[in-house]
Amino acid sequence: MENTQSSFESIPLQPQFDEGPGKYRIGLVLLSSDYATERDFMNMRDNDDIIFYSTRIPLAGEITVESLATSAAELTSATKLLQPGGRLDVLAYSCTSASVVLGHTRVEQAMQLARPGIPCVTPISAAIEALQTLKTLRVSVVTPYIDSINTKFNDKFLSEGLDIKKFASFGLLQDLDMANLTSEAIYQGALQADHEDSEAIFISCTAIRAVDVIERIEDTLGKPVVTSIQAMYWQCIRRAGYTGKLSGYGKLLAEH
């Protein structure tokens, strides 16, 4: 057998670098049971300048005040997994009920232990700012939660100067039930929650598919609709520096 010898030669190339993909970068921490946030964030993007990176923390089963409180212990370690060493413009924790139970400040502190100095968004802080921006302080509220969580949510809104004219809830305990709640049920729930003195409808929870019916509800009721995921996305892109207006997802993104 003839002895053959490999003649390997590597051609040297000249590298060029930029900051990588995405002009506006969002770092998302999700619950392990979240089916909706990534899908809705992807659908609401209108160009590749907006980009998000996500990681998850364990929380599955019953959604209670007690189970939500435990999520704080996971936030710092999860945030560390988001593009370590890379640029992020904003951080977000995608759980409305947990951000109410823990409080925005506690969430922000936990996330900024991993990524100091980066602005932090929670769905509840985003929703409140969205309703204030729309100048709609009298609201109807729809949630999927049990009443022990609803009570804390009601207290938070009242403390921020919002006037809840009507509060409606599906009373769900299991996270999978929230994920499986149909958009039609959410639409009908919003109609039932409407009140003649309400200036807007707020639909809480990042686990449910409320983004799908924002414009349908607005067209039916003639009032702006704010949802947890939509408001969180709106606040994230604004904090990141994006100023464009986005159509198809309600007055908040289209006009503000």
N, C-alpha and C positions, 0 to 999 in steps of 0.2 A: 504494500500500500504506500502510495506516494505521500510523503510528509508535507502537509500544507501549513503555512503560517499566516495567521490573521494580520492584516495591515490596517489597524484602526487609526483613523485620523479625525479629530474633531475640529471643525471650523470655528474659530472664535467670532462671536457676534457682539455687537455693541448694544447694551441694554438702554432702554429709555423708560423712565418712571413718571407716573402721575400719582394722584391720591387714591386711585382705584375707582370702581363704579359708584355712581350716586353722588349728586351734588348736595342733596338734602338727605341725611341719614338718620333713621329712627331705630333705636334699640328697644325691642319689645320683650317684656317678661309676661308669659301667658300661664294660665293654669293648665295642668296636664290634661284636663277634660275639655279644653276650649276647641270648639269646632268652627267658630264663626269669625274670629278677629282677623286671622291671616287672609282668609278668603275675601272679607270685606275690604281690608286694606289694599289688597291687590286689585280688586275691582274698582276702587275709587281713585287709584292712580291714573293720571291722564298722560304721564310721560315717564321715561326712565330716569329723569333727574331725581325723582322721589323714590327712595329705596328703603326697605326695612329689613332688619335682621332680628330673629326671634329665638328665644329659649323658653324652657318651661320649668315650673315647679310642681311638686306633687300635691294635688288636692283633688280628690275624687270621692264620690259618694254623696253623703248628705251635706247640704250647704246650710250651715248654722252659724250663729255668732261665734261659737266655740271653735268650729273647724276653720273658719275664716281667720280668726286671731292667730292660729298656728302658722299661717303663711308668712308672717313677718320674718321668721327664723330662716327662711329659704331665700329671701330676696337678695341679700348681698352676694351669696355664692352663685346664684343664677345670673346676676348682672355681670359678674366677673367673666362669664362665658361669652358675652356679647362682644365679638370682634376685639379680643384683647390686643392692646397696642395700636389699634386702628382708631380712626376718627369716628365719633358719633356726635350728632348735633343735639339730640334730645333722647331722653329715656321715658318709657311708659310702662306702667303696670296695668295690665288689662283685666281688672276685676273691679266692678263698681261696688259691689257689696263689701268686699274686703277693704277697699279704700275708704268706705264709710266707717267700718268697724275699727280699722287701724288709725285712720286719720291721715290726711295728705302729708303732714309733716313727718310722721313716723315712716311712711313709705319712702319719701324723699331721702331722709337720713340713711335708711338702709341701702338704697340704691347708690347713693353718692359715696358710701364707704368703699364701694367697688370702683366707681367712676366719678371722682370728685369734680365738682364744678359744672357738671352737665345738667341742664334744666330737666326737671322731672314732671311728667304729666300723669294724672290719674283721671279715670272717667268721671268721678264726681266733681273734681275741680274744673274739668273741661265743660261738663254740663252746666254748672253754675255760671261760668264765664260766657258760655254760648247763650244762655237765656238772658243774661244781663246785656250782652251785645245786641241781641234781637229786641231788647227793651220789652220783654215779656215776663213780668214778675208774677203774674197770676197764672197758675199752671194747673193742668190736669196731669196726673202721674199714673203710669202703668208699670207694674213690676211683676216678675215671676215668683217673688220671694214669699216665705212664711212671715207671719206678723212680727216675730221677734226681730227680724231684720228690717221689716217695713217701718217699725217704730223708730229705729235709729235713723233710717233714711229720712223719715218725716221730720224728726228733730233737727237733722242737719240742714235741710232746706229752710226750715223756719228760722234757724239761727243765721242764715245768710240773707234774710229779708225776703224770701220767696213766699208767696201766698198760695197754698195748695187748695184749690177749689173742689177737687174731687180726686180720690185715691182709689185705684182698682188694682187687684192682684190676682194672679193665677194660683197662688198658694202652693208652689211646688217646692219639694224638699230635695229631690234627687237631681244632681247636675245633668245626668243624661236626659231626664225629662225636659229640662230647660233647652238642651240642644235639639231635642226632637219636636219642640213646640212649633207648629206650622206658622208660616207667615200670615196665612188667612186668619188664624186665631188671634195673632197680634193685631192685625188690621181691625177685626171686630172688637177686640178689647179696647183699642183706642177710641172707637166710636162710642162704646159704652161709657168710657171714662170722660168723654167730653162734657163740658159744662158751659152754660151760656156766658158766664163771666170769665172763663179761661181764655187767656191770650195765646197759649201754646200748649202742645202736648209733649210731655217728656216720657220716653220709654226707656226704662233702666235695664241694665244687664248686658255684659259683653258676651254672654253665652247664647243669646237668642238672635234670630235672624230678622231683626227689626229694620235693618237698613233696606231690605228688599221692598218695604212698603211705605217708606217715608213719603215719596211724592204722591202715592195713591191716597194716603191719609190727608196730605196737604190739599190735594185737589178736591177731596170730598168735604173737608171741614172748612177750608179757606183759612187755615191757621198754620203757622210754622210748626214743624215737628223736629224735636231734638232727640237723638238716641245716644246711648253710651258710646258705641263704636264710632259713630259719625262725629260726635263732639270730640272724642279723644283724637281721632285722625285730624280733624280741623285744628285742634290746639297743637298737635305735634308738628304739622307742616308749617304752621305760623311761627312756632318757637324755632323751628329749623331755618326759617328765613324765606320760605316759599310764599309768594304773594298772589299767585294766580287764582282765578275763580273756577270752580268745578261744577259742571251741570249734571243733573240726573240724581242728585242725592239731597235734595231739599234746599230751602231758602238759605240756610246757614252757610253752606259751601258755595252756593251760586252767587250770593250777594255780599258775603263778608269774608 
